Amino acid sequence: MAFAPSLDDTAYIRDGATQTPVKILVVGHFAVGKTTFIGTISEIEPLSTEETMTQVSASVDDLKGVRGKSTTTVAMDFGRLTLSDRVVLYLFGTPGQQRFVQLWEDMARGALGALILVDPERLADSFPVIDLIEHYGLDYAIAVNRFDGTPEHEVEALRQALDLLDDTPVVTCDARDEKSSADALITLVQHLLDRKIRN
């Protein structure tokens, strides 16, 4: 991989371990870019459970505000990103539809934190996602996925609209761009480190 993010090697190292896996959830509402994000950032061929959407789901999946969506995740996405010789992120992408939400609980077990992808034009769709992540007790960062043609919003305005705590990181990213996606993950990991140090 051309882009190699950096992080303190001692961040989450277990005594005696040569490499420590860190489980991170990549979550968000339906059609926010989770599969694209993991596909862009993963250093391995990502596992994807994308299936073609059919007429059967037309009455269930709300495509309002969604451009060109023809497939959807039906189980999970999985990818890996090595941050250093000793720290490896394992990325688990959740399906976005409400009917798959029972999968989230199993996927949340053992996760250190979550990166919540947000569409700036569908902010209200993010509230159930944030509620679930808080219910599972996971620390998180918000990554506002910039779609083509979406207007720019001030970070503080987004923070207020999402009713976030002052220390919750909010970054913008393009899920199609490797460096931008990596920067979002690094923001989350740094937030997790800061919380670990404070606690």
Stockholm file with secondary structure:
# STOCKHOLM 1.0

chainA/1-199         MAFAPSLDDTAYIRDGATQTPVKILVVGHFAVGKTTFIGTISEIEPLSTEETMTQVSASVDDLKGVRGKSTTTVAMDFGRLTLSDRVVLYLFGTPGQQRFVQLWEDMARGALGALILVDPERLADSFPVIDLIEHYGLDYAIAVNRFDGTPEHEVEALRQALDLLDDTPVVTCDARDEKSSADALITLVQHLLDRKIRN
#=GR chainA/1-199 SS CCCCCCCCTTTTCCTTCSCEEEEEEEEESTTSSHHHHHHHHCSSCCEEEEEECCGGGTTTSCCTTCCSCCEEEEEEEEEEEECSSSEEEEEEECCCSGGGTHHHHHHHTTCCEEEEEECTTCGGGGHHHHHHHHHTTCEEEEEEECCTTCCCCCHHHHHHHHTCCTTSCEEEECTTCHHHHHHHHHHHHHHHHHHHHHC
#=GC SS_cons         CCCCCCCCTTTTCCTTCSCEEEEEEEEESTTSSHHHHHHHHCSSCCEEEEEECCGGGTTTSCCTTCCSCCEEEEEEEEEEEECSSSEEEEEEECCCSGGGTHHHHHHHTTCCEEEEEECTTCGGGGHHHHHHHHHTTCEEEEEEECCTTCCCCCHHHHHHHHTCCTTSCEEEECTTCHHHHHHHHHHHHHHHHHHHHHC
//
